Amino acid sequence: MNSSLRGNGEKKEVRGMLAMRVSTYSIVLVGIVATVALLASPRGIKTAEIAMQLFNSILPLVGAWVGTVLAFYFTRDSFQAATEAAIETYASVAEKKLKPITATEAMRKLEGITKITADDFSLLKVKDIQHQMESAGVKRIPILDSQGKFVAIVHLQPISTYLLQVATDATQNVDEVTIGDMAMTENATVQMFKNSAVFISTDRSLYDAKIKMEDLEKCQDVFVTSSGDRKGSVVGWITNNRILKEIRE
């Protein structure tokens, strides 16, 4: 925080110095050009006329230059300040709306979740997972073990892409490839399935779910478990869309 404030202070100091120098140099430039023009002007021409013509031609040019330089730096700063203010307002509204809502009120209960039960995730056939997701009309599906504990959250788009790649390989059967086979070439994706969710206990709020979700990059899912971590049995599921809906209402 201190380094951020120091950085902002340094930027403001630079902008202030820039504004002063640009303004000073502009005034000096106009003065020099005016002096040279007046000294070199032909005899018989009134000084007032020369000065008027000079300022009419040079001042717009200098003014446009000064305005462009200053606007580039100061408009960007104003936009940044407006963005930061909007983020702070959003965070404040989110906290106010989400804190009164408990996780158990917001979650989809276990019995209402489309899910797959498997003790060995690697043995699941990718095509079967895709078929179940498409049949249910969902974009991601939780995988739980026989004790109801979280194993993974599978997303439709990555497995569909993988199956398209397998379909072009004559050495593989698209109907038989498993998550284990997928991990051989798409291990980062399989690991994402396993580690892209966070967990909270039943006594936490929807705001707590939001904060936990934001702590993990690209996380879209919060599972409510009996222990508050992935070791406990899943009792409910909160998605990023559920949180956004409560904020917007």
Steps between C-alpha positions, in 0.01 A plus 500: 500500500781743591683429174175559310443836670861595443465409133184710463672793670798478267270492196315812619833676559616415148171620349520827695857561383401414143208744504722777634774442246266473201324822600829683560660382177187599306506854639873531429452367146227750426714780644804407292306470176321829567826683573674366190203583281469854630871572466512360148175661381516737200487872568169668456292220643339580830626298795146434621404346166803272502434393856137422423587291193772322691284401795213399275723251317722367781277486805257238360794278405667527839167463681418181310843356580477585869144366522593171334798438728316583821183312402701184431631489856216648700208329321663163555534580870133601521393177329708296743348682797148442365574130449633463855195677638269268306682193634474628856128570455442151359688341792297701750168407339604134480589488868174667603285264292684172552586503872141447622460191276625174646675237290223250569239748373688570179634156413349239274446201725674171426184320397428765235844492342575320174814310595708191431614260769837331451775387737757498218470815294764383252285205388199708397442504126514854363222432251267383780565820695429711192179308429371542856576873498331558166198292604462709816565827317790603727842648422683345796437204725638400843666163550459360852631178652281235663521687833373821344836676510615731225723351227478745211283746308503421127434771240330414173705711260844346578379141476311572178817648350698197613252259345519685168877456505466129582254454215774595251740240644453162338681326787239602761134416553308816588241295692759332721751769600505571873594792721826311557565500125415869485752571775775354281470794257285754688626463856468873577130484413441189711679663793280807454194274529634374834620828648278781370242495782505637856315388813311658789300370795124521547525787750669739256334773292468550127746787538753256644444281194573797273823583683617137489422481129697816428801362686541222241572604143232402245286342772127483423378252761466484877401175667340503843627202696451350842851598608549821304778350286531238227534220756137532602191370323338739255160630613456776243643694206524876435599628157636836391171563317307457824714762670467745210124458498473602867722804445296621202159458660 
